[in-house]
Amino acid sequence: MPLVYCGACSHAPGITGRAERADTQTRQALETAFRRMGDEMRATRPDALVVIAAEHFANFFMNNMPAFAIGMADSYEGPIEDEAFLRIGRTTVPGNRALSRRLIENVMQTVDVAYAEEWKFDHGISVPLHFLTPDYDLPIVPANINCQGPPLAPLARAWAFGEALRRAADSVPERIALIGTGGLSHWPATPDSGKINQEWDREFLRRWSANDREALLSYTDAEIYREAGQGGFEIRTFIAAAAAAGGAKGRIDFCEPVPIFAVSCTLGSFEFPPAQQNTSSS
Amino acid sequence: MSLYQVQKLIYQLNRDPRARQRYANERDAVLGEYDLTQEEIGALRKPDIGLLYVLGVNGQLLMHFAALHRIEWTDYLERMRQGLREHGPVREGVYAATGYEGVEAHDARLKAERETR
């Protein structure tokens, strides 16, 4: 069944953990946009949601760091963060081991992805799910791109991973939705936390909305580090989502800088042809 | 190699409740299991968040180590700034201080921009 939904969003821990310290109007608008994104995604009647995240040493460390990984379990625990820090209660989120396995086998045709039968969610997945699927009733297939511990996979490989996920999603009978989660320019968890390069973010989102592969892949890591901070490496998740959209154009539903959340909070989705959106399994 | 060991210890503490329990009850034994310098052991014990930052510990690990010690967010950021003042630039890893006006001044600037829209 062709992919039914494709989007991308921020996952900053401050969105929940430091919610009350943001401008009230901006925060409410962000939460409304998040819930709307969840409604739109669920309206496509997905059987599972693939979340391409940039995890933060919850599962993978520099002793054995996969460039790309996909979870393969019937359930996942999360978030691992201190509940007082993230303000999201720890819970068990459903997965689908058999579906994961079929997706992984297909992705492996072109990308040497690692698989993980254990996976603890961190804010990279838990913050988006808190808003998008607050009842945790949709099976999740977690996917990860290493954006934390260099050396990192080149952007072109993140694109290839997104393409492979799309092909895999299209190959299974289930209805699959997909989101990428990450920050654009940011310097998270450092003394510069809160710094945001709005101009750089705007230009990135222009390329992302146009789904301009060449322009998206033209950034170098040196340039990203200089202009968008070490947090900017997470654009890999947005790039993978763009690849998974298969040429569809993107729409930015929300983008506002929130320094106390350390990012421009961003939500976007790809405009799939209506005929594809309405494809029924019956 | 030593930064790797500091980060590995913090990684284990962040993800494993049993490791946290052991660290609370048998700190010396746990620290002895990693190949650490005296400076690193001192920084972990105190904890000296500023020095750990300067040593190059990744913020995605360090912010949770700070939360484990009940260090509030603003205090966490300030301790890293203090570390830069006391110990100089970050010695290893992915960080370089770039200069930033701070969240409050940034918020005030954004608010002014919103009001003129």
Interface residues (C-beta under 8 A of the other chain):
Chain A: G14 G17 R18 D23 H56 F57 A58 N59 F61 M62 N63 I80 E81 D82 A84 F85 K120 Q148 G149 P150 W187 P188 A189 T190 P191 D192 S193 G194 K195 I196 Y225 G229 Q230 P257 P259 I260
Chain B: Y4 Q7 K8 Y11 N14 R15 Y53 N58 G59 Q60 L61 L62 M63 H64 A67 L68 W73 L77 M80 R81 L84 V94 Y95 A97 T98 G99 Y100 G102 V103 H106 D107 L110 K111
